[in-house]
Amino acid sequence: MASDSERVTVRIPSDTVNALHSLVESGEYATLSDAVRAAIDSFIEAQFAPDYIKKMNIELPKGNVVDLQELVQSGDSVSIEDAIRNAVREYVRRHLSKAMKDLEG
């Protein structure tokens, strides 16, 4: 850890600690501290995003996540987040285009 870090002590419910331990045991994170730091980093990043960006957390069925991972592996997108952004842009574009056509005629 960087020398400019500080130790912070927090109390969290045991079920949350158990969930964090599960992430470590599954290999998602090397240590409990790494899991907590990742959560805090994600929170800070979302809270301090530029004004023109709204960060959101979404829940997807596992099958959709697998499909998104396949898009990334095939080179269609650079990341799952990129694939989601592209899908949302396309969805909005199509629906706005349809709405404009409906208004015109």
C-alpha positions as CSV (number, residue, x, y, z in Angstrom):
1,M,0.0,0.0,0.0
2,A,1.2,3.5,-0.7
3,S,3.0,5.3,2.1
4,D,0.5,8.2,1.9
5,S,-2.4,6.0,3.0
6,E,-4.2,6.2,6.3
7,R,-5.8,3.6,8.4
8,V,-9.5,4.1,9.0
9,T,-11.5,1.9,11.3
10,V,-15.2,1.3,10.5
11,R,-17.8,-1.0,12.0
12,I,-20.0,-2.8,9.5
13,P,-22.6,-5.6,10.0
14,S,-21.3,-9.2,10.1
15,D,-23.4,-10.1,7.0
16,T,-21.5,-7.5,5.0
17,V,-18.2,-8.7,6.3
18,N,-19.2,-12.3,5.4
19,A,-20.1,-11.1,1.9
20,L,-16.7,-9.4,1.6
21,H,-15.0,-12.6,2.8
22,S,-16.9,-14.5,0.1
23,L,-15.4,-12.2,-2.6
24,V,-11.9,-12.9,-1.3
25,E,-12.5,-16.6,-1.1
26,S,-13.8,-16.7,-4.7
27,G,-10.7,-14.9,-5.8
28,E,-12.4,-11.7,-6.8
29,Y,-10.1,-9.8,-4.4
30,A,-6.8,-10.8,-2.8
31,T,-7.7,-9.5,0.6
32,L,-10.5,-8.1,2.6
33,S,-8.8,-4.7,2.5
34,D,-8.6,-4.8,-1.3
35,A,-12.4,-5.5,-1.5
36,V,-13.2,-2.6,0.9
37,R,-10.9,-0.2,-1.0
38,A,-12.5,-1.2,-4.3
39,A,-15.9,-0.5,-2.9
40,I,-14.8,2.9,-1.6
41,D,-13.1,3.8,-4.8
42,S,-16.2,2.9,-6.8
43,F,-18.4,5.1,-4.4
44,I,-16.0,8.0,-4.6
45,E,-15.8,7.7,-8.4
46,A,-19.6,7.8,-8.7
47,Q,-20.0,10.7,-6.3
48,F,-17.4,12.9,-8.0
49,A,-18.1,12.1,-11.7
50,P,-18.1,15.2,-14.0
51,D,-21.5,17.1,-14.2
52,Y,-22.1,15.8,-17.7
53,I,-21.9,12.2,-16.6
54,K,-24.4,10.3,-14.4
55,K,-23.0,7.1,-13.1
56,M,-25.5,4.3,-12.4
57,N,-25.4,0.8,-11.0
58,I,-27.5,-1.7,-12.9
59,E,-28.5,-5.3,-12.2
60,L,-28.5,-7.7,-15.2
61,P,-29.5,-11.3,-15.4
62,K,-26.4,-13.5,-15.6
63,G,-27.2,-14.5,-19.2
64,N,-27.0,-10.9,-20.3
65,V,-23.7,-10.5,-18.6
66,V,-22.4,-13.6,-20.4
67,D,-23.6,-12.1,-23.7
68,L,-21.8,-8.8,-22.9
69,Q,-18.6,-10.7,-22.0
70,E,-18.8,-12.4,-25.4
71,L,-19.1,-9.1,-27.1
72,V,-16.0,-7.9,-25.4
73,Q,-14.1,-11.1,-26.2
74,S,-15.1,-10.9,-29.8
75,G,-13.7,-7.4,-30.0
76,D,-17.1,-5.7,-30.6
77,S,-16.6,-3.6,-27.4
78,V,-13.6,-2.7,-25.3
79,S,-15.4,-3.5,-22.0
80,I,-18.7,-4.5,-20.6
81,E,-19.4,-0.9,-19.7
82,D,-18.7,0.1,-23.2
83,A,-21.1,-2.5,-24.6
84,I,-23.8,-1.3,-22.2
85,R,-23.2,2.4,-23.2
86,N,-23.5,1.4,-26.9
87,A,-26.6,-0.6,-26.3
88,V,-28.3,2.3,-24.4
89,R,-27.2,4.8,-27.1
90,E,-28.7,2.6,-29.8
91,Y,-31.9,2.0,-27.9
92,V,-32.4,5.7,-27.3
93,R,-31.6,6.6,-30.9
94,R,-34.1,4.1,-32.2
95,H,-36.9,5.2,-29.9
96,L,-36.3,8.9,-30.5
97,S,-36.2,8.3,-34.3
98,K,-39.5,6.4,-34.0
99,A,-41.1,9.1,-31.9
100,M,-40.1,11.8,-34.4
101,K,-41.6,9.7,-37.3
102,D,-44.8,9.3,-35.3
103,L,-45.0,13.1,-34.7
104,E,-44.4,13.8,-38.4
105,G,-47.0,11.6,-39.8
